[in-house]
């Protein structure tokens, strides 16, 4: 994990501020209603894991120590078992009623080998009768077209730094299905602009379906968004929900 967005505290301090509107939280909390145990792969700063830890056992896994530092300090963080490890290789020797990989974490796995590896991790940790869910942006919606400096420019209210100007810049590689994008924060006071380069994949639904089957996972629903709408070709999201086959 070398992406500064997740590993550098200078960027991590903006993560929760920039990710306050998370429709996936409500959906996943409802999905976890009957789950006694939850595994949150790629838990990040632990917002969802800490919320879910009320009345159930939750394990949060992430390879970025800077993200987990925030997770441990948040309200409810003491109720979660936080583990710093890569989601492709982690093996906890336990199975869970619900396994999550949300917040578009799946897209940081750029190759099919890496994507297959994290799907095997889901299968290895899913209890019989348990459910899994993850999300990835649908390439058909071309979200990266909004990640230009002009369209993405925004003012971010930081509690310590004041009003910070932020923007993205991005380029899509049709041959690989990978978007290379950069994140910028211009902090008041003449400080140097913070910049971080990232890459994310946009896998196709048919490719995901094949990899899920190979991993021994059965998809019961394909959603196109976190409001519960069924997937169609023009959906902004690809969200498989299912169980062990």
CORRA-V84665 format. One line per field, one symbol per residue. ss: DSSP state (@ for helix, = for strand, . for the rest). A space follows every 10 residues. Layout:
# CORRA-V84665
ss=???
This chain:
# CORRA-V84665
ss=...@@@@.@@ @@..@@@@.. ..@@@@@@@@ @.....==== =.....@@@@ @@....==== ==..@@@@@@ @@@...@@@= ====...... .....===== =...@@@@.. .@@@@@@@@@ @@@@@===== =======.@@ @.@@@@..@@ @@.=====.. .========= ===....=== ======.... ...======= =...@@@@@@ @@@@..==== ===......= ......==== ====.
